[in-house]
Amino acid sequence: MPLLRMRDATFATETATVGPVSLQLEPGERLTLQCATAEEAAVVALLAAGIAKASGGSVLIDDYDPRVQPVHCKRVTALVPHEPFAIDESEFARYIAYRAALWNVEPARAFAHADLIRGRLRGMHEAFAYPLIGALIGLPRLIILDRPQAVYAPQIRTAVGDIALLSTHTEPAAASAFA
C-alpha cells in the first residue's frame, strides 16, 4: 500500500494554481520532485504533508484523506520547511521539549533520540539540522523536505535512514543530490 498517493492534486488561490501533481511513494522509498518555482515546491510539500488541502484531485497519506482525516495524516508525516530556523544551541533543549510535547513523546526518549540524530548530522548547520531533528523525534513514516540544502544531502540521508522521503527542488543539481 502506498504511503503517499497524489492524483492530479492541485492547489488554487485567486492568483495562482499549483499542479496537477501525480506521484506515488511506497514505505522506505525516496522521491525527488523537480518544481518550476519555489512557490510550487513549497505548496507541493505542504500538500504532501497534509497541511495544505488539495482544491482538486486527491492526496492520500497512508490511505487517509487530509481533507477529512488531518490528524491521522499528521501522525504519519513530518515536514521540514525550506527556511532555516532562527534558534541556536541555547534554545535546543526547549525546542526538543516542545516537539516531544507536540508529538506526545516521552521527554527522556525524545532527548536521547535527538542526541542520536544530532550525531548523524555532524557538520550540518544547526539552523538546518534542528528542524530535521524535531521532525524525526516524532517517528514519522514519511519525511517531506521542502527544498533542502544539497550540501547536507549525505547527513540528511543518514539521519532519515529507511524512512520514506519526499524532497521538492527547484534546481536539478539539488534534486540529484537526494536521488
TITITI-820349 format. One record per atom (N, C-alpha, C): residue number from 1; residue in three letters; atom name; x, y, z. Coordinates in nm, 2 decimals, decimal comma, padded with zeros to 4 digits, always signed. Last residue first. Example, Ala and Ser with C-alpha at 12.3 -4.5 7.8 and 13.67 -1.06 7.14 Angstrom:
     k     r    a       px       py       pz
     2   Ser    N   +01,28   -00,22   +00,71
     2   Ser   CA   +01,37   -00,11   +00,71
     2   Ser    C   +01,29   +00,00   +00,79
     1   Ala    N   +01,32   -00,57   +00,78
     1   Ala   CA   +01,23   -00,45   +00,78
     1   Ala    C   +01,32   -00,33   +00,78
This chain:
     k     r    a       px       py       pz
   179   Ala    N   +01,86   +01,21   -00,49
   179   Ala   CA   +01,80   +01,09   -00,57
   179   Ala    C   +01,86   +00,96   -00,52
   178   Phe    N   +01,97   +01,43   -00,38
   178   Phe   CA   +01,88   +01,35   -00,30
   178   Phe    C   +01,82   +01,23   -00,36
   177   Ala    N   +02,12   +01,54   -00,58
   177   Ala   CA   +02,19   +01,50   -00,46
   177   Ala    C   +02,10   +01,42   -00,36
   176   Ser    N   +01,93   +01,60   -00,78
   176   Ser   CA   +02,02   +01,48   -00,80
   176   Ser    C   +02,09   +01,44   -00,67
   175   Ala    N   +01,82   +01,83   -00,67
   175   Ala   CA   +01,74   +01,71   -00,68
   175   Ala    C   +01,83   +01,59   -00,70
   174   Ala    N   +02,04   +02,00   -00,70
   174   Ala   CA   +01,99   +01,97   -00,57
   174   Ala    C   +01,91   +01,85   -00,57
   173   Ala    N   +02,05   +02,01   -00,98
   173   Ala   CA   +02,17   +01,96   -00,90
   173   Ala    C   +02,13   +01,92   -00,76
   172   Pro    N   +01,81   +02,13   -01,06
   172   Pro   CA   +01,84   +01,99   -01,09
   172   Pro    C   +01,95   +01,93   -01,01
   171   Glu    N   +01,62   +02,33   -00,83
   171   Glu   CA   +01,75   +02,32   -00,91
   171   Glu    C   +01,78   +02,17   -00,93
   170   Thr    N   +01,40   +02,31   -00,68
   170   Thr   CA   +01,39   +02,39   -00,79
   170   Thr    C   +01,52   +02,39   -00,88
   169   His    N   +01,24   +02,03   -00,51
   169   His   CA   +01,36   +02,11   -00,55
   169   His    C   +01,32   +02,20   -00,67
   168   Thr    N   +01,13   +01,83   -00,24
   168   Thr   CA   +01,10   +01,91   -00,35
   168   Thr    C   +01,22   +02,00   -00,38
   167   Ser    N   +01,14   +01,49   -00,14
   167   Ser   CA   +01,20   +01,62   -00,13
   167   Ser    C   +01,16   +01,70   -00,26
   166   Leu    N   +01,04   +01,23   +00,07
   166   Leu   CA   +01,00   +01,31   -00,05
   166   Leu    C   +01,07   +01,45   -00,03
   165   Leu    N   +01,10   +00,92   +00,21
   165   Leu   CA   +01,15   +01,06   +00,19
   165   Leu    C   +01,10   +01,12   +00,06
   164   Ala    N   +01,06   +00,68   +00,46
   164   Ala   CA   +01,02   +00,73   +00,32
   164   Ala    C   +01,05   +00,88   +00,32
   163   Ile    N   +01,33   +00,56   +00,65
   163   Ile   CA   +01,20   +00,63   +00,65
   163   Ile    C   +01,18   +00,68   +00,50
   162   Asp    N   +01,58   +00,46   +00,68
   162   Asp   CA   +01,49   +00,39   +00,59
   162   Asp    C   +01,35   +00,44   +00,59
   161   Gly    N   +01,76   +00,76   +00,73
   161   Gly   CA   +01,76   +00,61   +00,73
   161   Gly    C   +01,66   +00,55   +00,63
   160   Val    N   +01,78   +01,02   +00,81
   160   Val   CA   +01,65   +00,97   +00,78
   160   Val    C   +01,64   +00,82   +00,77
   159   Ala    N   +02,06   +01,04   +00,85
   159   Ala   CA   +01,97   +01,07   +00,96
   159   Ala    C   +01,83   +01,01   +00,94
   158   Thr    N   +02,15   +00,99   +00,59
   158   Thr   CA   +02,19   +00,91   +00,70
   158   Thr    C   +02,10   +00,92   +00,82
   157   Arg    N   +02,04   +01,20   +00,45
   157   Arg   CA   +02,00   +01,06   +00,41
   157   Arg    C   +02,04   +00,97   +00,52
   156   Ile    N   +02,16   +01,42   +00,58
   156   Ile   CA   +02,01   +01,40   +00,58
   156   Ile    C   +01,98   +01,26   +00,55
   155   Gln    N   +02,43   +01,39   +00,51
   155   Gln   CA   +02,39   +01,38   +00,65
   155   Gln    C   +02,24   +01,36   +00,66
   154   Pro    N   +02,42   +01,41   +00,22
   154   Pro   CA   +02,47   +01,29   +00,29
   154   Pro    C   +02,42   +01,28   +00,43
   153   Ala    N   +02,30   +01,68   +00,19
   153   Ala   CA   +02,23   +01,56   +00,15
   153   Ala    C   +02,28   +01,43   +00,22
   152   Tyr    N   +02,40   +01,93   +00,23
   152   Tyr   CA   +02,37   +01,84   +00,35
   152   Tyr    C   +02,31   +01,71   +00,32
   151   Val    N   +02,41   +02,05   -00,01
   151   Val   CA   +02,54   +02,02   +00,06
   151   Val    C   +02,52   +01,93   +00,18
   150   Ala    N   +02,14   +02,10   -00,08
   150   Ala   CA   +02,21   +01,98   -00,14
   150   Ala    C   +02,34   +01,95   -00,07
   149   Gln    N   +01,89   +02,18   +00,15
   149   Gln   CA   +02,03   +02,22   +00,10
   149   Gln    C   +02,10   +02,10   +00,05
   148   Pro    N   +01,55   +02,12   +00,04
   148   Pro   CA   +01,67   +02,10   +00,13
   148   Pro    C   +01,80   +02,15   +00,06
   147   Arg    N   +01,28   +02,19   -00,05
   147   Arg   CA   +01,40   +02,25   -00,10
   147   Arg    C   +01,52   +02,24   +00,00
   146   Asp    N   +01,12   +02,04   +00,21
   146   Asp   CA   +01,10   +02,15   +00,11
   146   Asp    C   +01,23   +02,21   +00,07
   145   Leu    N   +01,08   +01,71   +00,27
   145   Leu   CA   +01,18   +01,82   +00,28
   145   Leu    C   +01,14   +01,92   +00,17
   144   Ile    N   +00,90   +01,49   +00,46
   144   Ile   CA   +00,89   +01,58   +00,34
   144   Ile    C   +00,99   +01,69   +00,36
   143   Ile    N   +00,90   +01,16   +00,57
   143   Ile   CA   +00,96   +01,29   +00,59
   143   Ile    C   +00,95   +01,37   +00,45
   142   Leu    N   +00,70   +00,92   +00,70
   142   Leu   CA   +00,73   +00,99   +00,58
   142   Leu    C   +00,78   +01,13   +00,62
   141   Arg    N   +00,66   +00,82   +00,95
   141   Arg   CA   +00,68   +00,72   +00,85
   141   Arg    C   +00,72   +00,78   +00,71
   140   Pro    N   +00,80   +00,97   +01,24
   140   Pro   CA   +00,71   +00,97   +01,13
   140   Pro    C   +00,75   +00,86   +01,03
   139   Leu    N   +00,89   +01,02   +01,52
   139   Leu   CA   +00,89   +00,89   +01,45
   139   Leu    C   +00,79   +00,88   +01,33
   138   Gly    N   +00,94   +01,26   +01,63
   138   Gly   CA   +00,80   +01,21   +01,63
   138   Gly    C   +00,79   +01,07   +01,57
   137   Ile    N   +01,20   +01,31   +01,58
   137   Ile   CA   +01,17   +01,26   +01,71
   137   Ile    C   +01,03   +01,21   +01,72
   136   Leu    N   +01,21   +01,42   +01,32
   136   Leu   CA   +01,24   +01,28   +01,33
   136   Leu    C   +01,20   +01,23   +01,47
   135   Ala    N   +01,16   +01,70   +01,35
   135   Ala   CA   +01,07   +01,62   +01,27
   135   Ala    C   +01,09   +01,47   +01,30
   134   Gly    N   +01,38   +01,78   +01,50
   134   Gly   CA   +01,24   +01,79   +01,56
   134   Gly    C   +01,14   +01,71   +01,48
   133   Ile    N   +01,58   +01,73   +01,31
   133   Ile   CA   +01,58   +01,66   +01,44
   133   Ile    C   +01,44   +01,66   +01,50
   132   Leu    N   +01,50   +01,92   +01,12
   132   Leu   CA   +01,50   +01,78   +01,09
   132   Leu    C   +01,50   +01,69   +01,21
   131   Pro    N   +01,54   +02,16   +01,26
   131   Pro   CA   +01,41   +02,12   +01,21
   131   Pro    C   +01,40   +01,98   +01,18
   130   Tyr    N   +01,83   +02,14   +01,32
   130   Tyr   CA   +01,72   +02,14   +01,42
   130   Tyr    C   +01,58   +02,10   +01,37
   129   Ala    N   +01,97   +02,17   +01,08
   129   Ala   CA   +01,97   +02,04   +01,15
   129   Ala    C   +01,85   +02,03   +01,25
   128   Phe    N   +01,96   +02,43   +01,00
   128   Phe   CA   +01,90   +02,33   +00,91
   128   Phe    C   +01,89   +02,20   +00,98
   127   Ala    N   +02,08   +02,56   +01,21
   127   Ala   CA   +01,96   +02,62   +01,16
   127   Ala    C   +01,89   +02,52   +01,07
   126   Glu    N   +02,32   +02,42   +01,25
   126   Glu   CA   +02,21   +02,39   +01,34
   126   Glu    C   +02,08   +02,45   +01,29
   125   His    N   +02,48   +02,28   +00,96
   125   His   CA   +02,45   +02,40   +01,04
   125   His    C   +02,32   +02,37   +01,12
   124   Met    N   +02,65   +01,97   +00,98
   124   Met   CA   +02,53   +02,04   +00,93
   124   Met    C   +02,50   +02,16   +01,02
   123   Gly    N   +02,84   +01,84   +01,12
   123   Gly   CA   +02,88   +01,93   +01,01
   123   Gly    C   +02,77   +02,00   +00,94
   122   Arg    N   +02,64   +01,57   +01,20
   122   Arg   CA   +02,76   +01,64   +01,22
   122   Arg    C   +02,80   +01,72   +01,10
   121   Leu    N   +02,41   +01,42   +01,21
   121   Leu   CA   +02,40   +01,54   +01,13
   121   Leu    C   +02,53   +01,63   +01,15
   120   Arg    N   +02,43   +01,21   +01,38
   120   Arg   CA   +02,43   +01,18   +01,24
   120   Arg    C   +02,44   +01,30   +01,15
   119   Gly    N   +02,41   +01,35   +01,62
   119   Gly   CA   +02,54   +01,29   +01,59
   119   Gly    C   +02,54   +01,25   +01,44
   118   Arg    N   +02,14   +01,40   +01,61
   118   Arg   CA   +02,23   +01,51   +01,61
   118   Arg    C   +02,37   +01,46   +01,57
   117   Ile    N   +02,03   +01,15   +01,66
   117   Ile   CA   +02,01   +01,22   +01,53
   117   Ile    C   +02,12   +01,33   +01,51
   116   Leu    N   +02,10   +01,12   +01,93
   116   Leu   CA   +02,14   +01,03   +01,83
   116   Leu    C   +02,14   +01,09   +01,69
   115   Asp    N   +01,97   +01,34   +02,05
   115   Asp   CA   +02,12   +01,33   +02,06
   115   Asp    C   +02,17   +01,24   +01,95
   114   Ala    N   +01,70   +01,27   +02,00
   114   Ala   CA   +01,76   +01,39   +01,94
   114   Ala    C   +01,91   +01,39   +01,94
   113   His    N   +01,68   +01,04   +02,15
   113   His   CA   +01,67   +01,03   +02,01
   113   His    C   +01,73   +01,15   +01,94
   112   Ala    N   +01,71   +01,16   +02,41
   112   Ala   CA   +01,80   +01,06   +02,36
   112   Ala    C   +01,80   +01,04   +02,21
   111   Phe    N   +01,48   +01,33   +02,40
   111   Phe   CA   +01,62   +01,39   +02,41
   111   Phe    C   +01,72   +01,29   +02,37
   110   Ala    N   +01,27   +01,14   +02,38
   110   Ala   CA   +01,29   +01,25   +02,28
   110   Ala    C   +01,43   +01,30   +02,28
   109   Arg    N   +01,30   +01,00   +02,62
   109   Arg   CA   +01,32   +00,93   +02,49
   109   Arg    C   +01,35   +01,03   +02,38
   108   Ala    N   +01,24   +01,21   +02,80
   108   Ala   CA   +01,37   +01,14   +02,81
   108   Ala    C   +01,40   +01,07   +02,67
   107   Pro    N   +00,97   +01,27   +02,72
   107   Pro   CA   +01,08   +01,37   +02,70
   107   Pro    C   +01,22   +01,30   +02,71
   106   Glu    N   +00,77   +01,07   +02,51
   106   Glu   CA   +00,83   +01,08   +02,65
   106   Glu    C   +00,96   +01,17   +02,64
   105   Val    N   +00,56   +01,24   +02,29
   105   Val   CA   +00,68   +01,16   +02,31
   105   Val    C   +00,74   +01,18   +02,45
   104   Asn    N   +00,36   +01,40   +02,17
   104   Asn   CA   +00,33   +01,31   +02,28
   104   Asn    C   +00,44   +01,20   +02,30
   103   Trp    N   +00,43   +01,59   +01,99
   103   Trp   CA   +00,41   +01,45   +01,94
   103   Trp    C   +00,38   +01,35   +02,05
   102   Leu    N   +00,45   +01,81   +02,16
   102   Leu   CA   +00,36   +01,82   +02,04
   102   Leu    C   +00,33   +01,68   +01,99
   101   Ala    N   +00,64   +01,73   +02,34
   101   Ala   CA   +00,51   +01,75   +02,38
   101   Ala    C   +00,41   +01,75   +02,27
   100   Ala    N   +00,86   +01,72   +02,16
   100   Ala   CA   +00,82   +01,60   +02,24
   100   Ala    C   +00,68   +01,61   +02,29
    99   Arg    N   +00,88   +01,99   +02,08
    99   Arg   CA   +00,85   +01,88   +01,98
    99   Arg    C   +00,80   +01,75   +02,05
    98   Tyr    N   +00,95   +02,10   +02,34
    98   Tyr   CA   +00,83   +02,14   +02,27
    98   Tyr    C   +00,79   +02,04   +02,16
    97   Ala    N   +01,19   +01,98   +02,38
    97   Ala   CA   +01,08   +01,96   +02,48
    97   Ala    C   +00,95   +01,99   +02,41
    96   Ile    N   +01,34   +02,08   +02,16
    96   Ile   CA   +01,31   +01,94   +02,17
    96   Ile    C   +01,20   +01,91   +02,27
    95   Tyr    N   +01,34   +02,35   +02,24
    95   Tyr   CA   +01,28   +02,31   +02,12
    95   Tyr    C   +01,25   +02,16   +02,12
    94   Arg    N   +01,49   +02,34   +02,48
    94   Arg   CA   +01,35   +02,39   +02,48
    94   Arg    C   +01,27   +02,35   +02,36
    93   Ala    N   +01,73   +02,26   +02,38
    93   Ala   CA   +01,66   +02,17   +02,48
    93   Ala    C   +01,51   +02,21   +02,48
    92   Phe    N   +01,81   +02,47   +02,20
    92   Phe   CA   +01,79   +02,34   +02,15
    92   Phe    C   +01,70   +02,25   +02,25
    91   Glu    N   +01,88   +02,73   +02,27
    91   Glu   CA   +01,73   +02,70   +02,26
    91   Glu    C   +01,70   +02,55   +02,22
    90   Ser    N   +02,15   +02,74   +02,25
    90   Ser   CA   +02,09   +02,77   +02,38
    90   Ser    C   +01,94   +02,74   +02,38
    89   Glu    N   +02,21   +02,70   +01,98
    89   Glu   CA   +02,23   +02,59   +02,08
    89   Glu    C   +02,16   +02,61   +02,21
    88   Asp    N   +01,93   +02,88   +01,83
    88   Asp   CA   +02,07   +02,84   +01,84
    88   Asp    C   +02,08   +02,73   +01,95
    87   Ile    N   +01,70   +02,95   +01,57
    87   Ile   CA   +01,73   +02,91   +01,71
    87   Ile    C   +01,87   +02,87   +01,71
    86   Ala    N   +01,56   +03,01   +01,33
    86   Ala   CA   +01,64   +03,11   +01,40
    86   Ala    C   +01,65   +03,08   +01,54
    85   Phe    N   +01,58   +02,76   +01,07
    85   Phe   CA   +01,53   +02,81   +01,20
    85   Phe    C   +01,62   +02,91   +01,26
    84   Pro    N   +01,55   +02,83   +00,72
    84   Pro   CA   +01,63   +02,78   +00,84
    84   Pro    C   +01,56   +02,84   +00,96
    83   Glu    N   +01,29   +02,72   +00,50
    83   Glu   CA   +01,36   +02,83   +00,57
    83   Glu    C   +01,43   +02,78   +00,69
    82   His    N   +01,17   +02,48   +00,42
    82   His   CA   +01,30   +02,53   +00,35
    82   His    C   +01,37   +02,64   +00,43
    81   Pro    N   +01,06   +02,25   +00,67
    81   Pro   CA   +01,05   +02,36   +00,58
    81   Pro    C   +01,18   +02,41   +00,52
    80   Val    N   +00,98   +01,93   +00,69
    80   Val   CA   +01,09   +02,01   +00,72
    80   Val    C   +01,09   +02,13   +00,62
    79   Leu    N   +00,70   +01,75   +00,81
    79   Leu   CA   +00,75   +01,84   +00,71
    79   Leu    C   +00,87   +01,92   +00,77
    78   Ala    N   +00,60   +01,42   +00,85
    78   Ala   CA   +00,67   +01,53   +00,91
    78   Ala    C   +00,73   +01,62   +00,80
    77   Thr    N   +00,33   +01,19   +00,87
    77   Thr   CA   +00,42   +01,27   +00,80
    77   Thr    C   +00,49   +01,37   +00,89
    76   Val    N   +00,16   +01,06   +01,05
    76   Val   CA   +00,23   +00,98   +00,96
    76   Val    C   +00,35   +01,06   +00,90
    75   Arg    N   +00,01   +01,24   +01,19
    75   Arg   CA   +00,08   +01,14   +01,27
    75   Arg    C   +00,18   +01,06   +01,18
    74   Lys    N   -00,12   +01,38   +00,99
    74   Lys   CA   -00,01   +01,45   +01,06
    74   Lys    C   +00,07   +01,36   +01,15
    73   Cys    N   -00,32   +01,20   +00,92
    73   Cys   CA   -00,21   +01,23   +00,83
    73   Cys    C   -00,09   +01,29   +00,90
    72   His    N   -00,48   +01,21   +01,15
    72   His   CA   -00,42   +01,09   +01,11
    72   His    C   -00,30   +01,11   +01,02
    71   Val    N   -00,57   +01,48   +01,13
    71   Val   CA   -00,49   +01,44   +01,25
    71   Val    C   -00,42   +01,31   +01,21
    70   Pro    N   -00,72   +01,49   +00,89
    70   Pro   CA   -00,59   +01,56   +00,90
    70   Pro    C   -00,51   +01,51   +01,02
    69   Gln    N   -00,94   +01,36   +00,74
    69   Gln   CA   -00,87   +01,30   +00,85
    69   Gln    C   -00,73   +01,36   +00,87
    68   Val    N   -01,03   +01,52   +00,53
    68   Val   CA   -01,13   +01,46   +00,63
    68   Val    C   -01,06   +01,41   +00,75
    67   Arg    N   -00,82   +01,61   +00,39
    67   Arg   CA   -00,94   +01,69   +00,39
    67   Arg    C   -01,03   +01,65   +00,50
    66   Pro    N   -00,64   +01,40   +00,38
    66   Pro   CA   -00,61   +01,51   +00,47
    66   Pro    C   -00,73   +01,61   +00,48
    65   Asp    N   -00,73   +01,07   +00,39
    65   Asp   CA   -00,75   +01,19   +00,32
    65   Asp    C   -00,73   +01,31   +00,41
    64   Tyr    N   -00,53   +00,79   +00,42
    64   Tyr   CA   -00,61   +00,89   +00,49
    64   Tyr    C   -00,62   +01,01   +00,40
    63   Asp    N   -00,35   +00,61   +00,31
    63   Asp   CA   -00,49   +00,59   +00,28
    63   Asp    C   -00,58   +00,68   +00,36
    62   Asp    N   -00,11   +00,74   +00,36
    62   Asp   CA   -00,14   +00,61   +00,43
    62   Asp    C   -00,29   +00,58   +00,42
    61   Ile    N   -00,26   +01,00   +00,23
    61   Ile   CA   -00,14   +00,97   +00,31
    61   Ile    C   -00,17   +00,85   +00,39
    60   Leu    N   -00,37   +01,12   -00,07
    60   Leu   CA   -00,39   +01,02   +00,03
    60   Leu    C   -00,26   +00,99   +00,10
    59   Val    N   -00,52   +01,36   -00,26
    59   Val   CA   -00,40   +01,33   -00,18
    59   Val    C   -00,44   +01,23   -00,08
    58   Ser    N   -00,67   +01,45   -00,57
    58   Ser   CA   -00,67   +01,38   -00,44
    58   Ser    C   -00,53   +01,36   -00,39
    57   Gly    N   -00,83   +01,72   -00,75
    57   Gly   CA   -00,76   +01,59   -00,74
    57   Gly    C   -00,76   +01,53   -00,60
    56   Gly    N   -00,83   +02,04   -00,59
    56   Gly   CA   -00,87   +01,95   -00,69
    56   Gly    C   -00,78   +01,82   -00,69
    55   Ser    N   -00,73   +02,15   -00,36
    55   Ser   CA   -00,85   +02,20   -00,41
    55   Ser    C   -00,91   +02,12   -00,53
    54   Ala    N   -00,58   +01,99   -00,09
    54   Ala   CA   -00,59   +02,00   -00,23
    54   Ala    C   -00,73   +02,06   -00,27
    53   Lys    N   -00,47   +02,17   +00,19
    53   Lys   CA   -00,57   +02,08   +00,14
    53   Lys    C   -00,58   +02,10   -00,01
    52   Ala    N   -00,16   +02,16   +00,36
    52   Ala   CA   -00,25   +02,23   +00,27
    52   Ala    C   -00,35   +02,13   +00,21
    51   Ile    N   -00,08   +01,94   +00,52
    51   Ile   CA   -00,11   +02,07   +00,58
    51   Ile    C   -00,19   +02,15   +00,49
    50   Gly    N   +00,00   +01,70   +00,41
    50   Gly   CA   -00,14   +01,71   +00,46
    50   Gly    C   -00,17   +01,84   +00,53
    49   Ala    N   +00,24   +01,68   +00,29
    49   Ala   CA   +00,24   +01,66   +00,44
    49   Ala    C   +00,09   +01,67   +00,50
    48   Ala    N   +00,17   +01,74   +00,03
    48   Ala   CA   +00,22   +01,60   +00,06
    48   Ala    C   +00,22   +01,57   +00,21
    47   Leu    N   +00,11   +02,01   +00,05
    47   Leu   CA   +00,01   +01,91   +00,01
    47   Leu    C   +00,05   +01,77   +00,05
    46   Leu    N   +00,37   +02,11   +00,12
    46   Leu   CA   +00,25   +02,13   +00,21
    46   Leu    C   +00,14   +02,03   +00,18
    45   Ala    N   +00,51   +02,04   -00,12
    45   Ala   CA   +00,55   +01,99   +00,01
    45   Ala    C   +00,44   +02,00   +00,12
    44   Val    N   +00,37   +02,20   -00,30
    44   Val   CA   +00,37   +02,06   -00,31
    44   Val    C   +00,41   +01,99   -00,18
    43   Val    N   +00,44   +02,46   -00,20
    43   Val   CA   +00,30   +02,41   -00,19
    43   Val    C   +00,29   +02,26   -00,21
    42   Ala    N   +00,71   +02,46   -00,24
    42   Ala   CA   +00,66   +02,48   -00,11
    42   Ala    C   +00,52   +02,42   -00,10
    41   Ala    N   +00,72   +02,44   -00,52
    41   Ala   CA   +00,79   +02,34   -00,44
    41   Ala    C   +00,73   +02,34   -00,30
    40   Glu    N   +00,59   +02,67   -00,60
    40   Glu   CA   +00,53   +02,54   -00,64
    40   Glu    C   +00,59   +02,43   -00,55
    39   Glu    N   +00,77   +02,87   -00,50
    39   Glu   CA   +00,63   +02,86   -00,45
    39   Glu    C   +00,57   +02,72   -00,48
    38   Ala    N   +00,99   +02,82   -00,65
    38   Ala   CA   +01,00   +02,79   -00,51
    38   Ala    C   +00,86   +02,78   -00,45
    37   Thr    N   +00,91   +02,65   -00,96
    37   Thr   CA   +00,93   +02,77   -00,88
    37   Thr    C   +00,94   +02,73   -00,73
    36   Ala    N   +00,91   +02,40   -01,08
    36   Ala   CA   +00,95   +02,51   -01,16
    36   Ala    C   +00,98   +02,63   -01,08
    35   Cys    N   +01,05   +02,11   -00,93
    35   Cys   CA   +00,94   +02,20   -00,94
    35   Cys    C   +01,00   +02,33   -01,02
    34   Gln    N   +01,12   +01,77   -00,90
    34   Gln   CA   +01,17   +01,89   -00,95
    34   Gln    C   +01,05   +01,99   -00,98
    33   Leu    N   +01,13   +01,56   -00,63
    33   Leu   CA   +01,03   +01,62   -00,73
    33   Leu    C   +01,09   +01,76   -00,77
    32   Thr    N   +01,24   +01,24   -00,54
    32   Thr   CA   +01,27   +01,39   -00,55
    32   Thr    C   +01,18   +01,44   -00,66
    31   Leu    N   +01,19   +00,99   -00,31
    31   Leu   CA   +01,15   +01,05   -00,43
    31   Leu    C   +01,18   +01,20   -00,43
    30   Arg    N   +01,25   +00,67   -00,17
    30   Arg   CA   +01,29   +00,81   -00,18
    30   Arg    C   +01,24   +00,87   -00,31
    29   Glu    N   +01,08   +00,43   +00,04
    29   Glu   CA   +01,12   +00,48   -00,09
    29   Glu    C   +01,17   +00,63   -00,07
    28   Gly    N   +00,96   +00,35   +00,28
    28   Gly   CA   +01,10   +00,33   +00,26
    28   Gly    C   +01,16   +00,39   +00,13
    27   Pro    N   +00,64   +00,29   +00,13
    27   Pro   CA   +00,72   +00,29   +00,25
    27   Pro    C   +00,87   +00,26   +00,22
    26   Glu    N   +00,61   +00,46   -00,19
    26   Glu   CA   +00,59   +00,34   -00,10
    26   Glu    C   +00,67   +00,36   +00,02
    25   Leu    N   +00,44   +00,71   -00,35
    25   Leu   CA   +00,56   +00,68   -00,28
    25   Leu    C   +00,53   +00,56   -00,18
    24   Gln    N   +00,34   +00,86   -00,65
    24   Gln   CA   +00,31   +00,75   -00,55
    24   Gln    C   +00,45   +00,72   -00,49
    23   Leu    N   +00,18   +01,14   -00,81
    23   Leu   CA   +00,30   +01,06   -00,77
    23   Leu    C   +00,25   +00,96   -00,67
    22   Ser    N   +00,09   +01,43   -00,97
    22   Ser   CA   +00,06   +01,29   -00,95
    22   Ser    C   +00,19   +01,22   -00,92
    21   Val    N   -00,04   +01,75   -00,97
    21   Val   CA   +00,08   +01,67   -00,93
    21   Val    C   +00,03   +01,53   -00,91
    20   Pro    N   -00,14   +02,02   -01,19
    20   Pro   CA   -00,17   +01,90   -01,11
    20   Pro    C   -00,04   +01,82   -01,09
    19   Gly    N   +00,00   +02,27   -00,97
    19   Gly   CA   -00,04   +02,13   -01,01
    19   Gly    C   -00,09   +02,13   -01,15
    18   Val    N   -00,12   +02,56   -00,84
    18   Val   CA   -00,01   +02,47   -00,84
    18   Val    C   -00,06   +02,33   -00,88
    17   Thr    N   -00,23   +02,88   -00,94
    17   Thr   CA   -00,26   +02,74   -00,92
    17   Thr    C   -00,13   +02,66   -00,93
    16   Ala    N   -00,31   +03,22   -00,82
    16   Ala   CA   -00,22   +03,12   -00,88
    16   Ala    C   -00,27   +02,97   -00,85
    15   Thr    N   -00,50   +03,39   -00,72
    15   Thr   CA   -00,40   +03,44   -00,81
    15   Thr    C   -00,31   +03,34   -00,87
    14   Glu    N   -00,68   +03,26   -00,56
    14   Glu   CA   -00,73   +03,36   -00,65
    14   Glu    C   -00,63   +03,40   -00,76
    13   Thr    N   -00,54   +02,93   -00,56
    13   Thr   CA   -00,58   +03,05   -00,49
    13   Thr    C   -00,64   +03,15   -00,59
    12   Ala    N   -00,52   +02,58   -00,55
    12   Ala   CA   -00,55   +02,70   -00,62
    12   Ala    C   -00,59   +02,81   -00,53
    11   Phe    N   -00,36   +02,29   -00,61
    11   Phe   CA   -00,39   +02,38   -00,50
    11   Phe    C   -00,41   +02,52   -00,57
    10   Thr    N   -00,42   +01,95   -00,71
    10   Thr   CA   -00,39   +02,09   -00,74
    10   Thr    C   -00,42   +02,17   -00,61
     9   Ala    N   -00,34   +01,62   -00,81
     9   Ala   CA   -00,36   +01,72   -00,70
     9   Ala    C   -00,33   +01,86   -00,74
     8   Asp    N   -00,34   +01,39   -00,96
     8   Asp   CA   -00,38   +01,52   -01,02
     8   Asp    C   -00,41   +01,62   -00,91
     7   Arg    N   -00,30   +01,22   -00,68
     7   Arg   CA   -00,35   +01,20   -00,82
     7   Arg    C   -00,41   +01,34   -00,87
     6   Met    N   -00,06   +01,09   -00,47
     6   Met   CA   -00,12   +01,22   -00,52
     6   Met    C   -00,17   +01,20   -00,66
     5   Arg    N   +00,00   +00,91   -00,20
     5   Arg   CA   -00,05   +00,90   -00,33
     5   Arg    C   -00,11   +01,03   -00,36
     4   Leu    N   +00,22   +00,75   +00,03
     4   Leu   CA   +00,17   +00,88   -00,02
     4   Leu    C   +00,12   +00,86   -00,17
     3   Leu    N   +00,24   +00,48   +00,07
     3   Leu   CA   +00,24   +00,57   +00,19
     3   Leu    C   +00,18   +00,71   +00,15
     2   Pro    N   +00,06   +00,22   -00,09
     2   Pro   CA   +00,15   +00,34   -00,10
     2   Pro    C   +00,13   +00,42   +00,03
     1   Met    N   +00,08   -00,12   +00,00
     1   Met   CA   +00,00   +00,00   +00,00
     1   Met    C   +00,09   +00,12   +00,00
